[in-house]
Amino acid sequence: MQIVYYSIFGLCVAYVIYVFATQARTNLKREKAIEEMRKKWEDAVVDEQKTKDIIHGLIKSTYGDPTLHLIEKNQFKEGMSDYLVKMAVGIPNEVQSAAFKSSSTERWHYDALIFTFQNGKLIGWEKNNNPMAKK
């Protein structure tokens, strides 16, 4: 009878060891996957910084330091190109477009401001008084 108890006890111990080993293997796989994702994220951050540096260099060489400093401070000025404004303040919530004979007009709606562009150049802005614009 004692041998049956020892056999059952031995099987239980073997099962517990198996469960621990399986869990350890699963944890190791999970940690490896997390480390791979962390490495990919770090590489993406480095790539993003390199891309940002290249773009800033191109803006500086094309438009000069004053324009680059405005963009870095999230500021804008009249006459600025639409893509430079987008770099300075981000992607608009809504864009309204209209085309006339020889010009196109766009109104970019943000939470606090509305920008007006004509032929891709900023011609003015105003406060957005629409209470539904804020998210």
MDAnalysis code that builds the backbone (N, CA, C; Angstrom):
import MDAnalysis as mda
import numpy as np

u = mda.Universe.empty(405, n_residues=135, atom_resindex=np.repeat(np.arange(135), 3), trajectory=True)
u.add_TopologyAttr("name", ["N", "CA", "C"] * 135)
u.add_TopologyAttr("resid", np.arange(1, 136))
u.add_TopologyAttr("resname", ["MET", "GLN", "ILE", "VAL", "TYR", "TYR", "SER", "ILE", "PHE", "GLY", "LEU", "CYS", "VAL", "ALA", "TYR", "VAL", "ILE", "TYR", "VAL", "PHE", "ALA", "THR", "GLN", "ALA", "ARG", "THR", "ASN", "LEU", "LYS", "ARG", "GLU", "LYS", "ALA", "ILE", "GLU", "GLU", "MET", "ARG", "LYS", "LYS", "TRP", "GLU", "ASP", "ALA", "VAL", "VAL", "ASP", "GLU", "GLN", "LYS", "THR", "LYS", "ASP", "ILE", "ILE", "HIS", "GLY", "LEU", "ILE", "LYS", "SER", "THR", "TYR", "GLY", "ASP", "PRO", "THR", "LEU", "HIS", "LEU", "ILE", "GLU", "LYS", "ASN", "GLN", "PHE", "LYS", "GLU", "GLY", "MET", "SER", "ASP", "TYR", "LEU", "VAL", "LYS", "MET", "ALA", "VAL", "GLY", "ILE", "PRO", "ASN", "GLU", "VAL", "GLN", "SER", "ALA", "ALA", "PHE", "LYS", "SER", "SER", "SER", "THR", "GLU", "ARG", "TRP", "HIS", "TYR", "ASP", "ALA", "LEU", "ILE", "PHE", "THR", "PHE", "GLN", "ASN", "GLY", "LYS", "LEU", "ILE", "GLY", "TRP", "GLU", "LYS", "ASN", "ASN", "ASN", "PRO", "MET", "ALA", "LYS", "LYS"])
u.atoms.positions = np.array([
    [0.821, -1.195, 0.000],
    [0.000, 0.000, 0.000],
    [0.866, 1.262, 0.000],
    [1.936, 1.215, 0.751],
    [2.821, 2.359, 0.817],
    [3.439, 2.646, -0.551],
    [3.700, 1.648, -1.296],
    [4.293, 1.826, -2.618],
    [3.339, 2.571, -3.544],
    [2.021, 2.356, -3.391],
    [1.026, 3.067, -4.194],
    [1.063, 4.554, -3.848],
    [1.132, 4.874, -2.570],
    [1.197, 6.276, -2.157],
    [2.465, 6.944, -2.691],
    [3.590, 6.244, -2.578],
    [4.840, 6.810, -3.099],
    [4.794, 6.972, -4.617],
    [4.140, 6.052, -5.282],
    [3.999, 6.154, -6.745],
    [3.151, 7.367, -7.112],
    [2.020, 7.520, -6.420],
    [1.147, 8.673, -6.679],
    [1.878, 9.967, -6.328],
    [2.572, 9.968, -5.186],
    [3.344, 11.151, -4.787],
    [4.419, 11.466, -5.830],
    [5.108, 10.457, -6.308],
    [6.136, 10.652, -7.338],
    [5.552, 11.210, -8.623],
    [4.381, 10.708, -9.027],
    [3.712, 11.232, -10.223],
    [3.309, 12.694, -10.027],
    [2.808, 13.016, -8.849],
    [2.423, 14.415, -8.566],
    [3.640, 15.333, -8.608],
    [4.735, 14.892, -8.021],
    [5.962, 15.698, -8.049],
    [6.442, 15.868, -9.484],
    [6.409, 14.796, -10.263],
    [6.831, 14.873, -11.669],
    [5.939, 15.840, -12.439],
    [4.618, 15.808, -12.154],
    [3.695, 16.711, -12.834],
    [3.972, 18.165, -12.451],
    [4.209, 18.417, -11.184],
    [4.513, 19.779, -10.728],
    [5.804, 20.270, -11.377],
    [6.806, 19.421, -11.456],
    [8.063, 19.806, -12.120],
    [7.810, 20.099, -13.594],
    [6.980, 19.280, -14.239],
    [6.631, 19.507, -15.643],
    [5.924, 20.853, -15.819],
    [4.978, 21.157, -14.943],
    [4.243, 22.432, -15.020],
    [5.208, 23.605, -14.830],
    [6.101, 23.512, -13.851],
    [7.082, 24.583, -13.641],
    [7.989, 24.752, -14.848],
    [8.429, 23.651, -15.426],
    [9.310, 23.719, -16.602],
    [8.582, 24.338, -17.785],
    [7.326, 23.945, -17.980],
    [6.526, 24.518, -19.071],
    [6.318, 26.011, -18.853],
    [6.019, 26.397, -17.623],
    [5.822, 27.818, -17.313],
    [7.113, 28.600, -17.510],
    [8.231, 28.025, -17.104],
    [9.519, 28.701, -17.280],
    [9.830, 28.887, -18.762],
    [9.537, 27.867, -19.574],
    [9.767, 27.975, -21.015],
    [8.864, 29.054, -21.620],
    [7.603, 29.096, -21.196],
    [6.671, 30.116, -21.682],
    [7.152, 31.507, -21.282],
    [7.586, 31.668, -20.043],
    [8.093, 32.968, -19.588],
    [9.324, 33.384, -20.366],
    [10.205, 32.429, -20.662],
    [11.403, 32.734, -21.429],
    [11.043, 33.214, -22.831],
    [10.069, 32.549, -23.458],
    [9.614, 32.977, -24.788],
    [9.015, 34.377, -24.719],
    [8.217, 34.635, -23.683],
    [7.583, 35.944, -23.528],
    [8.631, 37.033, -23.329],
    [9.617, 36.766, -22.484],
    [10.681, 37.747, -22.245],
    [11.491, 38.001, -23.512],
    [11.729, 36.954, -24.285],
    [12.454, 37.117, -25.546],
    [11.648, 37.979, -26.517],
    [10.335, 37.731, -26.604],
    [9.476, 38.532, -27.479],
    [9.441, 39.985, -27.023],
    [9.371, 40.210, -25.722],
    [9.375, 41.576, -25.193],
    [10.687, 42.269, -25.530],
    [11.791, 41.570, -25.380],
    [13.101, 42.151, -25.685],
    [13.224, 42.480, -27.174],
    [12.698, 41.615, -28.038],
    [12.714, 41.894, -29.478],
    [11.890, 43.135, -29.801],
    [10.711, 43.266, -29.179],
    [9.864, 44.443, -29.411],
    [10.534, 45.702, -28.873],
    [11.199, 45.614, -27.734],
    [11.909, 46.762, -27.172],
    [13.017, 47.210, -28.130],
    [13.739, 46.248, -28.705],
    [14.811, 46.563, -29.650],
    [14.242, 47.227, -30.903],
    [13.123, 46.710, -31.410],
    [12.484, 47.316, -32.586],
    [12.040, 48.743, -32.269],
    [11.491, 48.946, -31.071],
    [11.054, 50.286, -30.680],
    [12.247, 51.233, -30.603],
    [13.341, 50.785, -29.995],
    [14.538, 51.627, -29.901],
    [15.079, 51.961, -31.287],
    [15.081, 50.982, -32.193],
    [15.529, 51.233, -33.564],
    [14.620, 52.244, -34.256],
    [13.309, 52.135, -34.008],
    [12.364, 53.072, -34.613],
    [12.589, 54.487, -34.094],
    [12.881, 54.625, -32.808],
    [13.155, 55.948, -32.235],
    [14.400, 56.550, -32.879],
    [15.433, 55.731, -33.067],
    [16.662, 56.211, -33.713],
    [16.368, 56.621, -35.150],
    [15.605, 55.791, -35.880],
    [15.251, 56.120, -37.262],
    [14.429, 57.402, -37.330],
    [13.510, 57.568, -36.373],
    [12.684, 58.776, -36.343],
    [13.556, 60.015, -36.134],
    [14.519, 59.929, -35.246],
    [15.409, 61.062, -34.984],
    [16.259, 61.375, -36.209],
    [16.757, 60.339, -36.882],
    [17.549, 60.558, -38.099],
    [16.706, 61.233, -39.173],
    [15.472, 60.761, -39.338],
    [14.570, 61.360, -40.322],
    [14.282, 62.812, -39.968],
    [14.030, 63.074, -38.694],
    [13.765, 64.441, -38.238],
    [14.969, 65.334, -38.518],
    [16.174, 64.835, -38.252],
    [17.387, 65.618, -38.509],
    [17.551, 65.920, -39.997],
    [17.258, 64.940, -40.844],
    [17.358, 65.150, -42.296],
    [16.359, 66.208, -42.744],
    [15.116, 66.086, -42.273],
    [14.081, 67.054, -42.657],
    [14.439, 68.447, -42.160],
    [14.913, 68.553, -40.926],
    [15.305, 69.867, -40.391],
    [16.466, 70.451, -41.192],
    [17.400, 69.616, -41.597],
    [18.509, 70.095, -42.426],
    [18.024, 70.625, -43.763],
    [17.071, 69.931, -44.365],
    [16.515, 70.384, -45.646],
    [15.738, 71.689, -45.483],
    [14.962, 71.797, -44.407],
    [14.219, 73.042, -44.160],
    [15.192, 74.192, -43.951],
    [16.233, 73.954, -43.167],
    [17.217, 75.004, -42.893],
    [17.905, 75.451, -44.176],
    [18.295, 74.494, -45.024],
    [19.004, 74.868, -46.256],
    [18.077, 75.520, -47.274],
    [16.786, 75.171, -47.242],
    [15.841, 75.726, -48.214],
    [15.222, 77.033, -47.738],
    [14.798, 77.083, -46.467],
    [14.045, 78.232, -45.968],
    [14.803, 79.071, -44.949],
    [15.901, 78.561, -44.423],
    [16.701, 79.323, -43.471],
    [16.381, 79.009, -42.021],
    [17.252, 79.529, -41.151],
    [17.112, 79.294, -39.710],
    [15.815, 79.838, -39.117],
    [15.370, 81.046, -39.502],
    [14.150, 81.568, -38.866],
    [12.939, 80.645, -39.037],
    [12.769, 80.093, -40.232],
    [11.638, 79.191, -40.470],
    [11.796, 77.909, -39.669],
    [13.006, 77.379, -39.626],
    [13.253, 76.163, -38.848],
    [12.955, 76.401, -37.371],
    [13.365, 77.543, -36.842],
    [13.112, 77.849, -35.430],
    [11.614, 77.986, -35.153],
    [10.866, 78.561, -36.100],
    [9.412, 78.649, -35.931],
    [8.800, 77.253, -35.828],
    [9.197, 76.366, -36.728],
    [8.644, 75.010, -36.736],
    [9.001, 74.280, -35.445],
    [10.233, 74.427, -34.995],
    [10.658, 73.761, -33.759],
    [9.870, 74.252, -32.549],
    [9.394, 75.510, -32.599],
    [8.612, 76.080, -31.493],
    [7.109, 75.922, -31.716],
    [6.715, 75.150, -32.748],
    [5.300, 74.954, -33.099],
    [4.613, 76.275, -33.421],
    [5.341, 77.146, -34.111],
    [4.796, 78.438, -34.508],
    [4.719, 78.506, -36.030],
    [4.061, 79.544, -36.525],
    [3.830, 79.690, -37.959],
    [3.805, 81.167, -38.295],
    [3.841, 81.474, -39.587],
    [3.751, 82.872, -40.017],
    [3.042, 82.924, -41.360],
    [2.526, 84.082, -41.675],
    [1.836, 84.280, -42.940],
    [2.803, 84.034, -44.094],
    [2.310, 83.367, -45.132],
    [3.131, 83.060, -46.297],
    [3.821, 81.706, -46.212],
    [3.725, 81.057, -45.058],
    [4.363, 79.753, -44.872],
    [3.621, 78.699, -45.695],
    [4.359, 77.749, -46.252],
    [3.759, 76.667, -47.034],
    [2.906, 75.771, -46.148],
    [1.894, 75.163, -46.765],
    [0.985, 74.317, -45.993],
    [1.700, 73.149, -45.317],
    [2.667, 72.541, -45.982],
    [3.357, 71.407, -45.363],
    [4.240, 71.848, -44.200],
    [4.750, 73.087, -44.241],
    [5.531, 73.594, -43.107],
    [4.624, 73.879, -41.910],
    [3.431, 74.397, -42.186],
    [2.463, 74.620, -41.101],
    [2.078, 73.279, -40.481],
    [1.883, 72.271, -41.328],
    [1.532, 70.944, -40.814],
    [2.654, 70.391, -39.940],
    [3.900, 70.650, -40.324],
    [5.023, 70.215, -39.494],
    [5.051, 70.971, -38.172],
    [4.649, 72.236, -38.207],
    [4.699, 73.065, -37.004],
    [3.579, 72.734, -36.021],
    [2.363, 72.537, -36.521],
    [1.221, 72.388, -35.614],
    [0.519, 71.041, -35.713],
    [0.916, 70.188, -36.643],
    [0.330, 68.853, -36.725],
    [-0.749, 68.731, -37.780],
    [-1.328, 67.561, -37.809],
    [-2.360, 67.238, -38.798],
    [-3.687, 67.843, -38.345],
    [-4.400, 68.518, -39.258],
    [-5.671, 69.138, -38.871],
    [-6.758, 68.097, -38.613],
    [-7.753, 68.504, -37.833],
    [-8.911, 67.645, -37.574],
    [-9.794, 67.527, -38.806],
    [-9.863, 68.622, -39.573],
    [-10.733, 68.665, -40.751],
    [-10.124, 69.618, -41.772],
    [-10.291, 69.285, -43.052],
    [-9.823, 70.151, -44.136],
    [-10.998, 70.415, -45.063],
    [-11.252, 71.702, -45.329],
    [-12.277, 72.094, -46.293],
    [-11.563, 72.685, -47.495],
    [-11.889, 72.184, -48.682],
    [-11.231, 72.650, -49.905],
    [-12.237, 73.295, -50.835],
    [-11.759, 74.301, -51.569],
    [-12.559, 74.955, -52.603],
    [-11.618, 75.387, -53.715],
    [-12.077, 75.263, -54.957],
    [-11.251, 75.673, -56.098],
    [-12.001, 76.727, -56.892],
    [-11.283, 77.776, -57.263],
    [-11.832, 78.829, -58.097],
    [-11.053, 78.840, -59.399],
    [-11.231, 79.847, -60.223],
    [-10.620, 79.870, -61.554],
    [-9.142, 79.498, -61.534],
    [-8.332, 80.278, -60.903],
    [-6.888, 80.014, -60.950],
    [-6.291, 79.804, -59.563],
    [-7.134, 79.574, -58.573],
    [-6.592, 79.385, -57.230],
    [-7.394, 78.336, -56.471],
    [-6.727, 77.747, -55.517],
    [-7.404, 76.801, -54.630],
    [-7.288, 77.333, -53.206],
    [-8.326, 77.119, -52.445],
    [-8.355, 77.581, -51.061],
    [-8.655, 76.388, -50.160],
    [-7.948, 76.335, -49.044],
    [-8.203, 75.299, -48.051],
    [-8.315, 75.943, -46.683],
    [-9.200, 75.378, -45.876],
    [-9.327, 75.797, -44.479],
    [-9.054, 74.569, -43.624],
    [-8.033, 74.690, -42.790],
    [-7.648, 73.598, -41.901],
    [-8.178, 73.898, -40.507],
    [-8.962, 72.988, -39.986],
    [-9.575, 73.159, -38.671],
    [-8.799, 72.365, -37.619],
    [-8.368, 73.075, -36.597],
    [-7.727, 72.474, -35.425],
    [-8.625, 72.738, -34.229],
    [-8.250, 72.219, -33.064],
    [-9.067, 72.442, -31.872],
    [-9.221, 73.926, -31.566],
    [-8.142, 74.684, -31.615],
    [-8.178, 76.090, -31.195],
    [-8.121, 77.077, -32.359],
    [-7.644, 76.660, -33.535],
    [-7.443, 77.588, -34.650],
    [-7.990, 77.025, -35.956],
    [-8.267, 77.944, -36.874],
    [-8.604, 77.596, -38.253],
    [-7.633, 78.353, -39.149],
    [-6.894, 77.624, -39.976],
    [-5.934, 78.226, -40.902],
    [-6.551, 78.289, -42.291],
    [-6.260, 79.375, -43.010],
    [-6.721, 79.515, -44.384],
    [-5.512, 79.575, -45.303],
    [-5.515, 78.717, -46.320],
    [-4.427, 78.641, -47.294],
    [-4.970, 78.964, -48.677],
    [-4.167, 79.673, -49.457],
    [-4.503, 79.913, -50.855],
    [-3.303, 79.479, -51.682],
    [-3.545, 78.560, -52.607],
    [-2.488, 77.986, -53.446],
    [-1.324, 77.452, -52.606],
    [-1.649, 76.823, -51.480],
    [-0.633, 76.186, -50.651],
    [0.119, 77.102, -49.707],
    [-0.256, 78.388, -49.627],
    [0.419, 79.340, -48.735],
    [-0.568, 79.840, -47.680],
    [-0.075, 79.986, -46.464],
    [-0.898, 80.471, -45.358],
    [-1.204, 81.951, -45.561],
    [-2.507, 82.274, -45.622],
    [-2.888, 83.679, -45.800],
    [-3.578, 84.250, -44.561],
    [-3.891, 83.394, -43.590],
    [-4.506, 83.908, -42.367],
    [-4.971, 82.786, -41.464],
    [-5.362, 83.172, -40.241],
    [-5.876, 82.215, -39.268],
    [-6.792, 82.938, -38.316],
    [-7.620, 82.174, -37.659],
    [-8.578, 82.729, -36.708],
    [-8.827, 81.704, -35.610],
    [-9.379, 82.177, -34.501],
    [-9.717, 81.266, -33.411],
    [-10.891, 80.398, -33.835],
    [-10.859, 79.155, -33.416],
    [-11.962, 78.242, -33.679],
    [-12.939, 78.359, -32.518],
    [-14.094, 78.966, -32.785],
    [-15.090, 79.180, -31.738],
    [-16.105, 78.050, -31.655],
    [-15.907, 76.994, -32.422],
    [-16.828, 75.869, -32.421],
    [-16.586, 75.025, -31.170],
    [-17.549, 74.975, -30.252],
    [-17.336, 74.197, -29.022],
    [-17.228, 72.699, -29.286],
    [-17.738, 72.222, -30.401],
    [-17.670, 70.800, -30.733],
    [-16.310, 70.418, -31.306],
    [-15.465, 71.396, -31.618],
    [-14.165, 71.114, -32.229],
    [-13.214, 70.464, -31.241],
    [-13.374, 70.773, -29.959],
    [-12.479, 70.192, -28.956],
    [-12.924, 68.779, -28.649],
    [-11.931, 67.890, -28.591],
    [-12.242, 66.471, -28.387],
    [-11.973, 66.063, -26.974],
])
